[in-house]
């Protein structure tokens, strides 16, 4: 089984992947780790500050083929990151799609306003963020609103975090 976890920055994608690892022993791939490995090794001229669209165009073909390999080997993997395109399913034949679940995490404007201190507090719960200066309430609100808009436009499933942060996924 492949579980894709997408969403805006600071929505808890990595924390959810870690939770699944601990509960079900499904390993996970952080697309951010792949990105940094490719950047640090000199395999791309892209940088961590490159446009998200350019990073998605570069990273997704690699991740997509890794997913196919995992499915072909009847293995399990959680893939988490913001570089999963909203039309991801177009890259897979039916036999792959039967083995993939997609979840996109989105925080509501209300949740962000009421819990911004918690969002910042838990930003490093699984991995250390080296530069989080950009993370202001306005930027987080804007990014989540755009993710919600894209989820609705592409008709992909999303988990709206509105009242409290309680995420459990079933597959």
DRENLO-458744 format. One record per residue (C-alpha): residue number from 1; residue in three letters; x, y, z. Coordinates in Angstrom, 3 decimals. Layout:
! residues N
num / residuo / c1 / c2 / c3
NUM / ALA / X / Y / Z;
...
END
This chain:
! residues 171
num / residuo / c1 / c2 / c3
1 / UNK / 0.000 / 0.000 / 0.000;
2 / UNK / 1.188 / 3.501 / -0.835;
3 / UNK / -0.079 / 6.396 / 1.250;
4 / UNK / 0.484 / 9.857 / -0.202;
5 / UNK / 0.331 / 12.733 / 2.275;
6 / UNK / 0.284 / 16.158 / 0.674;
7 / UNK / -0.522 / 19.615 / 1.962;
8 / UNK / 0.800 / 23.008 / 2.829;
9 / UNK / 3.887 / 23.561 / 4.930;
10 / UNK / 3.415 / 23.167 / 8.700;
11 / UNK / 0.247 / 21.032 / 8.378;
12 / UNK / 1.844 / 17.962 / 9.957;
13 / UNK / 2.652 / 15.785 / 6.932;
14 / UNK / 5.913 / 14.497 / 8.386;
15 / UNK / 4.402 / 14.036 / 11.844;
16 / UNK / 1.565 / 11.955 / 10.350;
17 / UNK / 4.049 / 9.869 / 8.342;
18 / UNK / 6.051 / 9.279 / 11.531;
19 / UNK / 2.866 / 8.261 / 13.349;
20 / UNK / 2.064 / 5.712 / 10.607;
21 / UNK / 5.634 / 4.397 / 10.788;
22 / UNK / 5.356 / 3.885 / 14.539;
23 / UNK / 1.860 / 2.367 / 14.452;
24 / UNK / 2.000 / 0.219 / 11.289;
25 / UNK / 5.729 / -0.037 / 10.525;
26 / UNK / 5.202 / 1.501 / 7.067;
27 / UNK / 8.446 / 3.266 / 6.147;
28 / UNK / 8.152 / 6.756 / 4.762;
29 / UNK / 9.865 / 8.898 / 2.218;
30 / UNK / 10.096 / 12.602 / 2.899;
31 / UNK / 10.225 / 14.317 / -0.481;
32 / UNK / 12.077 / 17.142 / 1.286;
33 / UNK / 14.863 / 14.698 / 2.161;
34 / UNK / 15.058 / 13.562 / -1.458;
35 / UNK / 15.112 / 17.211 / -2.573;
36 / UNK / 17.954 / 18.104 / -0.241;
37 / UNK / 19.948 / 15.005 / -1.187;
38 / UNK / 19.721 / 15.870 / -4.871;
39 / UNK / 20.567 / 19.523 / -4.205;
40 / UNK / 23.493 / 18.841 / -1.843;
41 / UNK / 24.952 / 16.183 / -4.150;
42 / UNK / 24.997 / 18.608 / -7.058;
43 / UNK / 22.547 / 16.584 / -9.139;
44 / UNK / 20.443 / 19.681 / -9.792;
45 / UNK / 20.915 / 23.417 / -10.007;
46 / UNK / 17.636 / 23.912 / -8.139;
47 / UNK / 17.821 / 25.227 / -4.590;
48 / UNK / 15.559 / 24.926 / -1.525;
49 / UNK / 14.237 / 28.378 / -2.475;
50 / UNK / 13.416 / 27.450 / -6.072;
51 / UNK / 9.823 / 27.800 / -7.233;
52 / UNK / 7.628 / 24.958 / -5.896;
53 / UNK / 6.409 / 24.239 / -9.431;
54 / UNK / 9.963 / 23.720 / -10.673;
55 / UNK / 10.749 / 21.497 / -7.708;
56 / UNK / 7.581 / 19.448 / -8.290;
57 / UNK / 8.407 / 19.054 / -11.992;
58 / UNK / 11.886 / 17.823 / -11.046;
59 / UNK / 11.042 / 15.615 / -8.065;
60 / UNK / 7.697 / 14.048 / -8.991;
61 / UNK / 8.965 / 11.864 / -11.884;
62 / UNK / 11.525 / 10.322 / -9.511;
63 / UNK / 8.985 / 9.806 / -6.719;
64 / UNK / 6.388 / 8.469 / -9.185;
65 / UNK / 8.750 / 5.747 / -10.412;
66 / UNK / 9.729 / 4.852 / -6.840;
67 / UNK / 6.015 / 4.415 / -6.063;
68 / UNK / 5.568 / 2.103 / -9.056;
69 / UNK / 8.539 / 0.012 / -7.919;
70 / UNK / 7.132 / -0.299 / -4.391;
71 / UNK / 3.710 / -1.369 / -5.721;
72 / UNK / 5.296 / -3.889 / -8.108;
73 / UNK / 7.154 / -5.411 / -5.160;
74 / UNK / 4.011 / -5.590 / -2.974;
75 / UNK / 5.585 / -3.336 / -0.369;
76 / UNK / 4.252 / -0.488 / 1.756;
77 / UNK / 5.421 / 3.115 / 1.752;
78 / UNK / 4.218 / 6.482 / 2.952;
79 / UNK / 5.297 / 9.374 / 0.738;
80 / UNK / 4.922 / 12.812 / 2.272;
81 / UNK / 5.616 / 16.249 / 0.934;
82 / UNK / 4.302 / 19.325 / -0.759;
83 / UNK / 5.720 / 18.278 / -4.151;
84 / UNK / 2.941 / 15.820 / -5.021;
85 / UNK / 0.968 / 17.284 / -7.935;
86 / UNK / -2.799 / 17.597 / -7.512;
87 / UNK / -3.307 / 15.481 / -10.646;
88 / UNK / -0.948 / 12.742 / -9.426;
89 / UNK / -3.338 / 9.927 / -10.409;
90 / UNK / -2.860 / 10.648 / -14.124;
91 / UNK / 0.590 / 9.063 / -13.920;
92 / UNK / -0.645 / 5.633 / -12.838;
93 / UNK / -2.495 / 2.771 / -14.496;
94 / UNK / -5.425 / 1.184 / -12.652;
95 / UNK / -3.319 / -1.609 / -11.140;
96 / UNK / -1.212 / 1.027 / -9.389;
97 / UNK / -4.135 / 3.219 / -8.360;
98 / UNK / -5.712 / 0.283 / -6.521;
99 / UNK / -2.709 / 0.396 / -4.184;
100 / UNK / -2.486 / 4.145 / -3.564;
101 / UNK / -4.351 / 6.283 / -1.033;
102 / UNK / -4.051 / 10.073 / -1.135;
103 / UNK / -4.630 / 12.538 / 1.689;
104 / UNK / -4.064 / 16.274 / 1.636;
105 / UNK / -3.837 / 18.156 / 4.935;
106 / UNK / -5.337 / 21.645 / 5.005;
107 / UNK / -5.755 / 24.016 / 7.930;
108 / UNK / -8.726 / 26.352 / 7.955;
109 / UNK / -8.289 / 30.088 / 8.420;
110 / UNK / -10.062 / 29.751 / 11.785;
111 / UNK / -7.720 / 26.996 / 12.933;
112 / UNK / -4.651 / 28.982 / 11.892;
113 / UNK / -5.885 / 32.107 / 13.709;
114 / UNK / -6.765 / 30.193 / 16.879;
115 / UNK / -3.733 / 27.887 / 16.962;
116 / UNK / -0.863 / 29.716 / 15.287;
117 / UNK / 1.313 / 29.475 / 18.417;
118 / UNK / 0.845 / 25.687 / 18.356;
119 / UNK / 1.646 / 25.551 / 14.623;
120 / UNK / 4.952 / 27.288 / 15.313;
121 / UNK / 5.594 / 25.241 / 18.464;
122 / UNK / 5.229 / 21.905 / 16.636;
123 / UNK / 7.090 / 22.961 / 13.482;
124 / UNK / 10.157 / 20.961 / 14.576;
125 / UNK / 8.429 / 18.008 / 16.199;
126 / UNK / 9.965 / 15.440 / 13.793;
127 / UNK / 12.719 / 17.275 / 11.942;
128 / UNK / 14.570 / 20.541 / 12.402;
129 / UNK / 13.663 / 23.459 / 10.185;
130 / UNK / 16.754 / 25.508 / 9.509;
131 / UNK / 14.906 / 28.596 / 8.287;
132 / UNK / 11.357 / 29.202 / 9.438;
133 / UNK / 11.408 / 33.002 / 9.334;
134 / UNK / 8.871 / 33.079 / 6.501;
135 / UNK / 6.290 / 31.327 / 8.706;
136 / UNK / 3.921 / 34.126 / 9.592;
137 / UNK / 0.185 / 33.801 / 10.098;
138 / UNK / -0.561 / 35.572 / 6.803;
139 / UNK / 1.748 / 33.304 / 4.781;
140 / UNK / 0.385 / 30.123 / 6.388;
141 / UNK / -3.200 / 31.290 / 5.803;
142 / UNK / -2.498 / 32.179 / 2.185;
143 / UNK / -0.766 / 28.850 / 1.465;
144 / UNK / -3.530 / 26.770 / 3.070;
145 / UNK / -6.235 / 28.694 / 1.222;
146 / UNK / -4.445 / 27.969 / -2.069;
147 / UNK / -4.055 / 24.266 / -1.228;
148 / UNK / -7.773 / 24.030 / -0.384;
149 / UNK / -8.656 / 25.769 / -3.657;
150 / UNK / -6.483 / 23.303 / -5.626;
151 / UNK / -7.904 / 20.277 / -3.781;
152 / UNK / -11.410 / 21.398 / -4.659;
153 / UNK / -10.493 / 22.212 / -8.272;
154 / UNK / -8.869 / 18.797 / -8.800;
155 / UNK / -11.502 / 17.010 / -6.687;
156 / UNK / -8.909 / 15.274 / -4.528;
157 / UNK / -9.626 / 14.202 / -0.961;
158 / UNK / -8.456 / 16.494 / 1.787;
159 / UNK / -8.577 / 16.541 / 5.553;
160 / UNK / -9.669 / 19.940 / 6.835;
161 / UNK / -8.140 / 20.793 / 10.188;
162 / UNK / -10.687 / 23.207 / 11.604;
163 / UNK / -11.388 / 22.809 / 15.323;
164 / UNK / -8.582 / 20.782 / 16.819;
165 / UNK / -5.659 / 18.858 / 15.404;
166 / UNK / -6.911 / 15.259 / 15.372;
167 / UNK / -5.803 / 13.306 / 12.323;
168 / UNK / -6.310 / 9.602 / 11.914;
169 / UNK / -6.474 / 8.039 / 8.505;
170 / UNK / -8.025 / 4.728 / 7.547;
171 / UNK / -7.206 / 2.619 / 4.531;
END
